[in-house]
Amino acid sequence: MPALTVVVAADPDAPYLAPLRRIPADTTLIVSTDRQRLREAAPQADVLVSGDFRDSSPFLETFPHARRVRWVHVLSAGIEKQLSPEIVASPVPMTNGRGVFSRPLGEWAIGVMVFFAYDFPRLLHNQRERCWKQYSHEELHGQTVTIVGYGDIGQAVGCRAQAFGMRVRPIRRNHQPAELIEAIAAADYVAITAPLTPETRGLIGAAQIAAMKPSGVLINVGRGPIVDEAALLRALENEKIRGAALDVFDTEPLPAEHPFWAMENVIVSPHSADILTNSREMAVEFFLENFGRFARGEPLENIVNKHAGY
């Protein structure tokens, strides 16, 4: 096989890209965010990688010039920012980092359930006040978590919830609207783990939030726009639900004036629930494994459905 050319749209000095040094010596590797450099390299690219976890624009601008590209890869699990009309229409296969980030997201979701069940805010308040006051609390055993989106991340949450003795209600993409309402109404915790697609945008709206128990907690580790943020804010302000734990938002970074920052019944996480000290390096390692398959002519793993959006 002729030598391959890999073009990565990312900062060449990013530490998490260090595993790329192990790419075969006969492979031409070009890593840059300079638009002109990427455009010049694109026509020779066999593989094009979206390697920036926040800014996909260099990748999107490069793709139309990659006339012989045979595979595109996205290091992140979410691909909604990389799905330009040209890429969706193209027959070139796309893969992503699905599964790489699921484990920490599953643990984070369980962590915030423990936070609310054991009323850690009260415990921390009492500690600050040097107040020795015992109080009763819940446990997770026997509680119900409804998981909206039962892919790798949803299953990671479900597996860990079952280990705590929780009841798991998975909601998959082919659900009926009435099924979603019923599962949310039965839940003590509602975990949003779905990808952002045209079908999931606004999926959790005012009606779904109104169906939650007053003691219910909404957890979102999927994407912000899946939840109607205004409807959630109203429910929290009016104490219609117990609380929310949010790792993703409509606007990121979350504006400093947003009410969520000051709400005692909301956990605000800066889209970092899946950021381990080595999680991005793990995403690059997965790309290298897939690159080995590509070079050997073997089937790629994690091929996404570009039309479905995941």
Summary of the structure (lengths in Angstrom):
residues: 310
radius of gyration: 21.6
end to end distance: 30.9
largest distance: 72.1
contacts: 963
relative contact order: 0.13
helix: 39%
strand: 15%
